[in-house]
């Protein structure tokens, strides 16, 4: 016997899936701006060293790590008529409005303290959006392959939004250029407007199915130990960390690499991000299909090998050749698009395993852990890469004349560090056991457990009615 509150096993209708996937847009836009454009913007705005900016951003992200776990824990404990995670997703909007305005409109006397303060609030908004949306998605379906499809569409829609951001020089006839400091204020307002519309679209169109009350309501230390000791989750955390470190190492120096080393104008540099991010619209659903045949973890490993090959080819493309570089960026982005979508889908499977073992809903905490690895990876990347550039004598100021040695150091940081890190991430998934067959067994056991709990609750209500009936008479 099953009941309506159980997670659905079928496919989410495409119109509703598309509307729900719009909720990925704000985080995708924030990730692009915070990873690629804001660090160089503040390096020039504050007139300080790359090391100082990198250390400040790294400190922001490390300070914010504990917020993710707290948010995830509170989200898992939340129960409202509107759902467990959907209210938190909506609550992120006012936090996002304030932080976006402040970060994209710094005053003339802004310093590192200003950057630290408002970057933290921006990351809190980012965490609320990503954690709530991911855990909400995991609650919409319990099917192994459907989750790959769902997270693939979520990433694809987010990628489309990022591509539109990169295309603003074309769409606005040069009036808005993300790489131009003069465009930051208007970009902040655009992000506020777009985020408001997309968040509301997801919230209004997609109800959240409430999971049944866990058969075990009280949480013990043993339950939390089950999270940190789960072998599947430990492998995912390790893999996600290095898979984030790879692209994270290249993102904050992207502008420097393609402008100084490859010789492209700032407008062309923004355009070259379009194939990289846009490749995810094709790559995310295709990698999801590949995962249905090979399994999610093997598909991530295959994509990591492809990433290493295509990143090497990118380095070999001669400077100034736009279309060969365009195609190389597409191939790198295509391979990299597998990482986030499949790891997030795998976390949903681990959440099922933990719910079966502990009787507790822990999707929010699990997604907090992988969000933490993303933040930690990007913070370590910028905090290490920027000091290295200072060490080799690279000058980030517009029009600065950099030595061949400085350019060579920049190239090594951009190309080969990501390759090594991504390969390590793939190695972390060797021996991963939570495949489609095992997840199917877990879902069957969960359905049986939830049905049994539901029947017990019904019997309890009937028994209670029988007990009070004579007194009523």
C-alpha positions as CSV (number, residue, x, y, z in Angstrom):
1,X,0.0,0.0,0.0
2,X,1.3,3.5,-0.9
3,X,-0.1,6.9,-0.1
4,X,0.0,10.3,-1.8
5,X,2.6,11.9,0.4
6,X,5.3,9.6,-0.8
7,X,7.7,10.9,-3.3
8,X,6.5,10.3,-6.8
9,X,8.3,7.7,-8.9
10,X,7.2,9.0,-12.3
11,X,8.5,11.8,-14.6
12,X,7.8,15.4,-13.8
13,X,5.7,17.0,-16.7
14,X,8.0,19.0,-18.9
15,X,6.2,22.4,-18.5
16,X,6.4,22.1,-14.7
17,X,10.0,21.0,-14.9
18,X,10.9,24.0,-17.0
19,X,9.1,26.4,-14.6
20,X,10.8,24.7,-11.6
21,X,14.2,24.9,-13.3
22,X,13.9,28.7,-13.6
23,X,14.8,28.7,-10.0
24,X,18.3,27.9,-11.0
25,X,18.8,31.2,-12.8
26,X,19.7,33.5,-9.8
27,X,22.4,31.2,-8.5
28,X,23.8,30.6,-12.0
29,X,24.1,34.4,-12.6
30,X,25.7,34.9,-9.1
31,X,28.2,32.1,-9.7
32,X,29.3,33.6,-13.0
33,X,29.7,37.1,-11.6
34,X,31.3,36.1,-8.3
35,X,33.6,33.6,-10.0
36,X,34.7,35.5,-13.1
37,X,34.0,39.3,-12.9
38,X,33.7,40.5,-9.4
39,X,37.2,39.6,-8.2
40,X,39.0,41.5,-11.0
41,X,36.5,44.4,-10.5
42,X,37.3,44.8,-6.9
43,X,41.0,44.3,-7.5
44,X,40.9,47.4,-9.7
45,X,38.3,49.3,-7.6
46,X,40.1,49.0,-4.3
47,X,43.5,49.6,-5.8
48,X,45.1,46.8,-3.7
49,X,47.1,43.7,-4.5
50,X,45.7,40.5,-6.0
51,X,46.8,38.7,-2.8
52,X,44.8,41.0,-0.6
53,X,41.6,40.6,-2.7
54,X,42.1,36.8,-3.0
55,X,42.7,36.5,0.8
56,X,39.6,38.5,1.6
57,X,37.3,36.6,-0.8
58,X,38.8,33.3,0.5
59,X,38.1,34.4,4.1
60,X,34.6,35.3,3.2
61,X,33.9,31.9,1.8
62,X,35.5,30.0,4.6
63,X,33.6,32.1,7.2
64,X,30.4,31.3,5.4
65,X,30.9,27.6,5.4
66,X,29.2,27.1,8.8
67,X,26.2,29.0,7.6
68,X,25.5,26.2,5.1
69,X,25.3,23.5,7.7
70,X,23.1,25.6,9.9
71,X,20.7,26.5,7.0
72,X,20.6,22.8,5.9
73,X,19.8,21.6,9.4
74,X,17.0,24.2,9.9
75,X,15.5,23.5,6.5
76,X,15.3,19.8,7.3
77,X,13.5,20.6,10.5
78,X,11.0,23.0,8.8
79,X,7.4,21.8,8.2
80,X,4.9,24.2,6.7
81,X,1.7,23.8,4.6
82,X,3.8,25.2,1.7
83,X,6.5,22.6,2.1
84,X,9.9,22.1,3.9
85,X,12.2,23.9,1.4
86,X,10.0,26.1,-0.8
87,X,9.5,28.7,1.9
88,X,13.2,29.1,2.4
89,X,13.7,29.5,-1.3
90,X,11.3,32.4,-1.3
91,X,12.8,33.9,1.8
92,X,16.1,34.2,0.0
93,X,14.8,37.0,-2.2
94,X,15.0,40.0,0.2
95,X,18.5,38.9,1.3
96,X,19.5,38.7,-2.3
97,X,18.1,42.2,-3.1
98,X,20.1,43.9,-0.4
99,X,23.3,42.1,-1.0
100,X,23.2,42.5,-4.8
101,X,22.7,46.2,-4.5
102,X,25.5,46.7,-2.1
103,X,28.1,44.5,-3.9
104,X,27.3,45.9,-7.4
105,X,27.3,49.5,-6.2
106,X,30.3,50.0,-3.9
107,X,30.9,53.6,-2.7
108,X,34.1,55.5,-3.8
109,X,35.7,54.9,-0.3
110,X,34.9,51.1,-0.3
111,X,37.7,49.0,1.3
112,X,38.4,45.3,2.0
113,X,36.0,45.5,5.0
114,X,33.2,46.6,2.7
115,X,34.0,43.7,0.3
116,X,34.1,41.2,3.2
117,X,30.8,42.4,4.8
118,X,28.6,42.4,1.7
119,X,30.1,39.4,0.1
120,X,29.2,37.3,3.1
121,X,25.5,38.4,2.9
122,X,25.6,37.6,-0.9
123,X,26.8,34.1,-0.1
124,X,24.1,33.6,2.5
125,X,21.5,34.4,-0.2
126,X,23.3,32.1,-2.6
127,X,23.3,29.3,0.0
128,X,19.6,29.7,0.7
129,X,18.8,29.5,-3.0
130,X,21.0,26.5,-3.8
131,X,20.2,24.5,-0.7
132,X,16.5,25.0,-0.8
133,X,16.2,24.4,-4.6
134,X,18.4,21.3,-4.6
135,X,16.7,19.7,-1.6
136,X,13.3,20.6,-3.0
137,X,14.2,18.9,-6.3
138,X,15.3,15.8,-4.5
139,X,11.8,15.7,-2.8
140,X,10.0,15.8,-6.1
141,X,11.1,12.4,-7.3
142,X,12.7,9.3,-5.9
143,X,13.6,7.7,-9.2
144,X,17.4,7.3,-9.9
145,X,17.2,8.3,-13.6
146,X,14.5,10.9,-13.2
147,X,16.8,12.8,-10.8
148,X,19.5,12.9,-13.5
149,X,16.9,14.4,-15.9
150,X,15.7,16.9,-13.4
151,X,19.1,18.2,-12.3
152,X,20.1,18.2,-16.0
153,X,17.3,20.6,-16.9
154,X,18.0,22.7,-13.8
155,X,21.6,23.1,-14.9
156,X,20.7,23.7,-18.5
157,X,18.3,26.5,-17.7
158,X,20.9,28.1,-15.4
159,X,23.5,27.8,-18.1
160,X,21.2,29.5,-20.6
161,X,20.9,32.4,-18.2
162,X,24.7,32.6,-17.8
163,X,25.0,32.6,-21.6
164,X,22.6,35.4,-21.9
165,X,24.7,37.3,-19.4
166,X,27.8,36.8,-21.5
167,X,26.0,37.9,-24.6
168,X,25.0,41.3,-23.2
169,X,27.6,43.1,-25.3
170,X,25.8,41.8,-28.4
171,X,22.3,42.1,-27.0
172,X,22.8,45.7,-25.9
173,X,25.0,46.7,-28.8
174,X,27.9,47.3,-26.4
175,X,26.1,49.3,-23.8
176,X,26.6,46.6,-21.2
177,X,29.8,44.6,-20.9
178,X,30.3,42.3,-17.8
179,X,34.0,42.8,-18.1
180,X,33.7,46.6,-18.0
181,X,33.6,48.1,-14.4
182,X,31.2,50.8,-15.7
183,X,28.5,48.1,-16.3
184,X,28.5,46.7,-12.8
185,X,25.7,48.9,-11.4
186,X,23.2,48.1,-14.2
187,X,24.1,44.4,-14.1
188,X,23.2,44.4,-10.4
189,X,19.7,45.8,-11.2
190,X,19.3,43.3,-14.0
191,X,20.1,40.5,-11.6
192,X,17.6,41.8,-9.0
193,X,14.8,41.9,-11.6
194,X,15.6,38.5,-13.2
195,X,16.0,36.8,-9.9
196,X,12.7,38.1,-8.6
197,X,10.8,36.8,-11.7
198,X,12.4,33.4,-11.8
199,X,12.1,32.7,-8.1
200,X,8.5,33.6,-8.1
201,X,7.9,31.5,-11.2
202,X,9.4,28.4,-9.5
203,X,7.5,28.9,-6.2
204,X,4.1,29.5,-7.8
205,X,4.3,26.7,-10.4
206,X,5.7,23.8,-8.4
207,X,4.1,22.6,-5.2
208,X,6.4,20.7,-2.8
209,X,5.3,17.2,-1.8
210,X,5.7,16.8,1.9
211,X,7.5,13.6,2.8
212,X,5.7,11.5,5.5
213,X,6.7,12.2,9.1
214,X,9.8,10.2,9.8
215,X,9.2,7.1,11.9
216,X,12.0,8.4,14.2
217,X,11.4,12.0,15.3
218,X,14.2,12.6,17.7
219,X,17.7,13.1,16.4
220,X,20.7,11.5,18.2
221,X,24.4,11.9,17.9
222,X,24.5,8.6,16.1
223,X,22.3,10.0,13.4
224,X,24.7,12.8,12.7
225,X,27.6,10.4,12.8
226,X,25.8,8.4,10.1
227,X,26.0,11.4,7.8
228,X,29.7,12.1,8.2
229,X,30.6,8.4,8.1
230,X,28.5,7.4,5.1
231,X,31.0,6.1,2.6
232,X,29.1,7.2,-0.5
233,X,28.8,10.8,0.9
234,X,32.4,10.9,1.8
235,X,33.4,10.0,-1.7
236,X,31.0,12.6,-3.1
237,X,32.4,15.3,-0.9
238,X,36.0,14.5,-1.9
239,X,35.1,14.3,-5.6
240,X,33.0,17.5,-5.5
241,X,35.8,19.4,-3.8
242,X,38.3,18.7,-6.5
243,X,35.8,19.0,-9.3
244,X,35.1,22.5,-8.0
245,X,38.7,23.3,-7.4
246,X,39.5,22.6,-11.1
247,X,37.2,25.1,-12.8
248,X,37.4,27.3,-9.7
249,X,41.2,27.8,-10.3
250,X,40.6,29.1,-13.8
251,X,37.5,31.3,-13.2
252,X,39.1,34.2,-11.2
253,X,41.9,34.6,-13.8
254,X,39.8,34.0,-16.9
255,X,39.8,37.7,-17.9
256,X,43.6,37.9,-17.4
257,X,44.3,34.8,-19.4
258,X,42.3,35.5,-22.5
259,X,43.1,39.2,-22.5
260,X,46.8,39.1,-21.7
261,X,47.9,35.7,-22.9
262,X,45.5,35.0,-25.8
263,X,45.3,38.7,-26.9
264,X,41.5,39.1,-27.1
265,X,39.7,42.4,-26.4
266,X,37.5,42.7,-23.3
267,X,34.4,42.4,-25.4
268,X,35.7,39.3,-27.1
269,X,36.6,37.8,-23.7
270,X,33.0,38.1,-22.5
271,X,31.8,36.5,-25.7
272,X,34.1,33.5,-25.3
273,X,32.4,32.6,-22.1
274,X,29.2,32.0,-24.1
275,X,30.3,28.7,-25.6
276,X,31.8,27.6,-22.3
277,X,28.6,28.2,-20.3
278,X,26.2,27.5,-23.2
279,X,27.7,24.1,-23.7
280,X,25.9,23.1,-20.5
281,X,22.5,23.4,-22.2
282,X,23.5,20.5,-24.5
283,X,25.9,18.8,-22.2
284,X,23.7,18.5,-19.1
285,X,20.9,16.5,-20.6
286,X,23.3,14.5,-22.7
287,X,25.4,13.5,-19.7
288,X,22.2,12.6,-18.0
289,X,21.4,10.2,-20.8
290,X,24.9,8.7,-20.7
291,X,24.5,8.3,-16.9
292,X,21.4,6.1,-17.5
293,X,23.6,3.7,-19.3
294,X,26.9,3.9,-17.5
295,X,25.8,5.1,-14.0
296,X,26.3,8.6,-12.6
297,X,29.7,8.1,-11.0
298,X,31.2,6.4,-14.1
299,X,29.8,9.3,-16.3
300,X,31.5,11.9,-14.0
301,X,34.8,10.0,-14.4
302,X,34.4,9.9,-18.2
303,X,33.6,13.7,-18.3
304,X,36.7,14.3,-16.1
305,X,39.0,12.6,-18.7
306,X,37.3,14.6,-21.4
307,X,37.9,17.8,-19.5
308,X,41.6,17.1,-19.1
309,X,41.9,16.5,-22.9
310,X,39.9,19.5,-24.0
311,X,41.6,21.9,-21.5
312,X,45.0,20.8,-23.0
313,X,43.8,21.5,-26.5
314,X,42.6,24.9,-25.4
315,X,46.2,25.8,-24.4
316,X,47.5,24.7,-27.8
317,X,45.2,27.0,-29.8
318,X,47.3,29.9,-31.1
319,X,46.6,33.3,-29.6
320,X,44.1,35.6,-31.3
321,X,42.2,32.9,-33.2
322,X,38.6,33.5,-32.2
323,X,36.7,30.6,-33.7
324,X,39.1,27.8,-32.8
325,X,39.2,29.2,-29.3
326,X,35.4,29.4,-29.4
327,X,35.1,25.7,-30.2
328,X,37.7,24.7,-27.6
329,X,35.8,26.7,-24.9
330,X,32.7,24.8,-25.9
331,X,34.3,21.4,-25.6
332,X,35.7,22.3,-22.1
333,X,32.3,23.6,-21.0
334,X,30.6,20.5,-22.4
335,X,32.7,18.1,-20.3
336,X,32.6,20.3,-17.2
337,X,28.8,20.5,-17.3
338,X,28.6,16.9,-16.1
339,X,30.1,17.6,-12.7
340,X,27.5,19.7,-10.9
341,X,24.4,18.0,-12.3
342,X,25.4,14.4,-11.7
343,X,27.0,15.0,-8.2
344,X,23.8,16.8,-7.1
345,X,21.7,13.9,-8.4
346,X,23.9,11.5,-6.5
347,X,23.4,13.4,-3.3
348,X,19.7,12.9,-3.6
349,X,20.4,9.1,-3.7
350,X,22.5,9.3,-0.6
351,X,19.6,11.2,1.1
352,X,17.4,8.3,0.4
353,X,20.0,5.9,1.9
354,X,20.3,7.9,5.1
355,X,16.5,8.3,5.4
356,X,16.2,4.5,5.3
357,X,19.0,4.0,7.8
358,X,18.2,6.7,10.3
359,X,14.5,7.5,9.7
360,X,15.4,11.2,9.3
361,X,15.2,13.6,6.4
362,X,18.7,15.0,5.8
363,X,18.6,16.3,2.3
364,X,19.2,19.9,3.4
365,X,22.3,19.0,5.4
366,X,23.7,16.8,2.6
367,X,23.3,19.6,0.1
368,X,24.9,22.0,2.6
369,X,27.9,19.7,2.6
370,X,28.4,19.8,-1.2
371,X,27.6,23.5,-1.3
372,X,30.4,23.9,1.3
373,X,32.8,22.0,-0.9
374,X,32.0,24.3,-3.8
375,X,32.6,27.4,-1.7
376,X,35.7,25.9,-0.1
377,X,37.1,24.9,-3.5
378,X,36.5,28.3,-5.0
379,X,37.9,30.1,-1.9
380,X,41.0,28.0,-1.8
381,X,41.5,28.5,-5.6
382,X,41.3,32.3,-5.5
383,X,43.3,32.5,-2.3
384,X,46.1,30.4,-3.9
385,X,46.1,31.5,-7.5
386,X,46.1,35.3,-6.9
387,X,49.2,35.2,-4.7
388,X,51.0,33.0,-7.3
389,X,50.3,35.7,-9.9
390,X,51.7,38.3,-7.5
391,X,54.7,36.0,-7.0
392,X,55.5,35.7,-10.8
393,X,55.1,39.5,-11.1
394,X,51.7,39.6,-13.0
395,X,50.2,43.1,-13.0
396,X,46.3,43.1,-13.3
397,X,45.9,46.8,-14.0
398,X,44.5,47.7,-17.4
399,X,47.2,48.5,-19.9
400,X,50.0,47.1,-17.7
401,X,53.0,45.6,-19.5
402,X,53.6,42.1,-18.2
403,X,56.8,40.2,-18.7
404,X,56.9,36.9,-20.7
405,X,57.6,35.1,-17.3
406,X,54.5,36.6,-15.8
407,X,52.4,35.5,-18.7
408,X,53.8,32.0,-18.6
409,X,52.9,31.8,-14.9
410,X,49.4,32.9,-15.7
411,X,49.1,30.2,-18.4
412,X,50.3,27.5,-16.1
413,X,47.8,28.5,-13.5
414,X,44.9,28.6,-15.9
415,X,45.4,25.4,-17.9
416,X,47.3,22.8,-16.0
417,X,46.2,23.3,-12.4
418,X,42.5,22.6,-13.3
419,X,43.5,19.4,-15.2
420,X,45.3,17.9,-12.2
421,X,42.5,18.8,-9.7
422,X,39.7,17.4,-11.9
423,X,41.5,14.1,-12.4
424,X,41.9,13.8,-8.6
425,X,38.2,14.4,-8.3
426,X,37.5,11.5,-10.7
427,X,39.8,9.2,-8.7
428,X,37.7,9.9,-5.6
429,X,34.8,8.1,-7.2
430,X,36.6,4.8,-7.8
431,X,34.8,2.1,-5.8
432,X,31.5,4.1,-5.5
433,X,28.7,1.6,-4.7
434,X,25.4,3.5,-4.8
435,X,24.4,2.7,-8.3
436,X,21.0,2.4,-10.0
437,X,20.4,-1.1,-8.7
438,X,21.2,-0.3,-5.1
439,X,19.2,2.9,-5.2
440,X,16.2,1.0,-6.6
441,X,16.4,-1.4,-3.6
442,X,16.6,1.6,-1.2
443,X,13.5,3.2,-2.8
444,X,11.6,0.0,-2.5
445,X,12.5,-0.4,1.1
446,X,11.6,3.3,1.7
447,X,8.2,2.9,0.1
448,X,7.5,-0.2,2.2
449,X,8.6,1.7,5.4
450,X,6.5,4.7,4.6
451,X,3.5,2.6,3.8
452,X,3.9,0.7,7.1
453,X,4.2,4.0,9.0
454,X,1.1,5.4,7.3
455,X,-0.9,2.3,8.1
456,X,0.2,2.4,11.8
457,X,-0.8,6.0,12.0
458,X,-4.2,5.2,10.6
459,X,-4.7,2.3,13.0
460,X,-3.7,4.7,15.9
461,X,-6.3,7.2,14.9
462,X,-9.0,4.5,14.7
463,X,-7.9,3.1,18.1
464,X,-8.0,6.5,19.6
465,X,-11.5,7.1,18.3
466,X,-12.7,3.8,19.8
467,X,-11.2,4.7,23.2
468,X,-12.9,8.0,23.4
469,X,-16.3,7.0,22.0
470,X,-17.8,5.6,25.3
471,X,-16.7,8.8,27.1
472,X,-18.5,10.9,24.6
473,X,-21.6,9.0,25.1
